[in-house]
Amino acid sequence: MVKLNPGEYVVAQVRRHPLLFIFESLFLVFFIIVPLIIFAFLSGFGQYLNGEVFYLFTFFYSLILIFVLISFMTIFTNFYLDILIITSEKIIDIDQKRFFSREVATLMLENIEDIKVNVDGIIPSFLDYGDMTIQTSAEAREFVIKGIPHPDETKRLIFDLHSKEVDEPKSVKIVS
């Protein structure tokens, strides 16, 4: 999927923090538990829970479980396929939008002007994850990567690679 130039190598691959996946998936537990609580409450009143009501409940609960499974797989796919690839020459940001839709943005290291890290809140501070904004001199002026773990280390790694890329003289072939 991602083509590298000759001599280019992958330095790091960064995904969003796993806690963000858990937070996004947590609301699905509500859809699993609430119908069971309602069923348990109705079971206490045996006269309201005859065979037809039980079958109707089972049917709708099955539909809810299918919805939860599809939603969970969508969240997992978006989490797993959103990735930031840092190579020796460029940064590739792959943003999975939907199941069959992704956005790939490439940024050459020499075009980096500034990197800003934003860690906002108690939980992100304790677990060391946050957002990183990369300012460029290119047409697309700003790259925003949300929820990456250890954003300061990633920033330092990118700046080190940027310094190496800018300071290293390029070899030019002269064709006669």
C-alpha positions in Angstrom: 0.0 0.0 0.0 2.7 2.5 0.9 5.6 2.6 -1.5 9.1 3.6 -0.2 11.9 5.1 -2.2 15.1 3.2 -2.6 17.2 3.5 0.6 14.2 4.7 2.6 13.1 2.7 5.7 10.4 2.8 8.2 11.5 4.3 11.5 8.3 4.1 13.5 4.6 3.3 13.2 2.3 5.1 15.6 -1.4 4.3 16.3 -3.8 6.0 18.5 -3.7 5.2 22.2 -5.7 2.0 23.0 -7.6 3.8 25.8 -9.3 5.9 23.1 -10.6 2.6 21.5 -11.9 1.5 24.9 -13.7 4.9 25.4 -15.3 4.7 21.9 -16.5 1.1 22.5 -17.7 1.7 26.0 -21.1 3.0 25.0 -21.9 -0.3 23.3 -21.9 -2.0 26.7 -25.0 0.1 27.5 -26.9 -1.5 24.6 -25.9 -5.0 25.8 -26.8 -4.6 29.5 -29.9 -2.4 29.5 -32.1 -4.9 27.6 -30.9 -7.7 30.0 -31.9 -5.5 33.0 -35.3 -4.9 31.5 -35.7 -8.7 30.8 -34.7 -9.5 34.4 -37.2 -6.9 35.7 -40.0 -8.3 33.6 -39.0 -11.9 34.7 -39.9 -10.8 38.2 -43.4 -10.3 37.0 -44.0 -13.7 35.6 -47.5 -13.0 34.2 -46.1 -10.4 31.8 -43.5 -12.8 30.4 -45.3 -15.4 28.4 -43.9 -17.3 25.4 -44.8 -14.6 22.8 -43.2 -11.8 24.8 -40.1 -13.9 25.4 -39.7 -14.6 21.6 -40.3 -11.0 20.8 -37.7 -9.9 23.3 -35.2 -12.5 22.0 -35.8 -11.2 18.4 -35.2 -7.6 19.3 -32.2 -8.4 21.5 -30.6 -10.3 18.7 -31.1 -7.3 16.4 -29.4 -5.1 19.1 -26.5 -7.6 19.4 -26.0 -7.4 15.6 -26.0 -3.6 15.7 -23.5 -3.7 18.6 -21.2 -6.2 16.7 -21.3 -4.0 13.5 -20.6 -0.9 15.5 -17.7 -2.6 17.4 -16.1 -3.8 14.2 -16.4 -0.3 12.7 -14.7 1.3 15.7 -12.0 -1.4 15.7 -11.4 -1.0 12.0 -11.0 2.7 12.3 -8.7 2.4 15.3 -6.5 -0.3 13.8 -6.1 1.2 10.3 -5.5 4.8 11.5 -1.7 4.9 11.5 1.1 7.3 11.3 4.2 5.9 9.5 7.4 7.8 10.1 10.1 6.9 7.5 13.6 8.2 7.1 12.4 10.7 4.4 8.7 11.4 5.0 5.7 11.1 7.3 2.6 9.2 6.0 -0.7 9.7 7.8 -3.3 7.1 6.9 -6.7 8.1 8.2 -9.4 5.4 7.9 -12.8 7.1 7.4 -15.1 4.2 6.9 -14.8 0.5 5.9 -13.8 1.2 2.3 -12.7 4.8 2.5 -9.3 6.1 3.7 -7.3 9.3 3.3 -3.5 9.1 2.9 -1.5 12.2 3.4 2.3 12.4 2.8 4.6 15.0 4.2 8.3 15.3 3.3 10.5 15.8 6.4 12.3 18.8 4.8 8.9 20.7 4.6 8.3 20.6 8.4 8.3 24.0 10.0 7.0 23.4 13.4 5.4 20.6 15.6 3.0 21.4 18.3 1.9 18.8 21.0 -1.4 19.2 22.9 -2.0 17.0 26.0 -5.3 18.2 27.4 -6.9 16.8 30.5 -6.1 14.6 33.6 -6.3 11.2 31.9 -4.2 12.2 28.9 -1.6 13.7 31.2 -1.4 10.6 33.4 -1.4 8.1 30.4 0.8 10.3 28.2 -1.2 10.7 25.1 -2.4 13.7 23.1 -2.7 15.4 19.7 0.2 16.5 17.5 0.0 19.2 14.9 2.7 19.5 12.2 3.0 22.8 10.4 4.4 22.6 6.9 5.6 24.9 4.2 3.7 22.9 1.6 0.2 23.4 0.2 -1.5 21.5 2.9 -0.3 23.7 5.8 -1.3 21.6 8.8 -1.4 17.9 9.7 -3.3 17.0 12.8 -2.8 13.5 14.4 -5.1 12.9 17.3 -4.7 10.7 20.4 -1.1 9.3 19.8 0.7 7.8 22.8 3.9 9.5 23.9 3.5 12.6 21.7 6.7 14.3 23.0 8.8 11.3 22.1 7.3 11.2 18.7 7.9 14.9 18.2 11.5 14.5 19.3 11.9 11.6 16.8 10.5 13.6 13.9 12.7 16.6 14.8 15.8 14.4 14.9 14.9 12.9 11.5 14.1 16.4 10.2 17.5 17.7 11.4 19.3 14.8 9.8 17.4 15.2 6.5 18.0 19.0 6.3 21.7 18.8 7.4 22.6 15.8 5.2 23.8 17.0 1.7 21.9 15.5 -1.2 23.8 13.7 -3.9 23.0 15.0 -7.4 23.7 13.0 -10.5 25.0 15.1 -13.4 24.0 13.6 -16.7 26.2 14.6 -19.7 
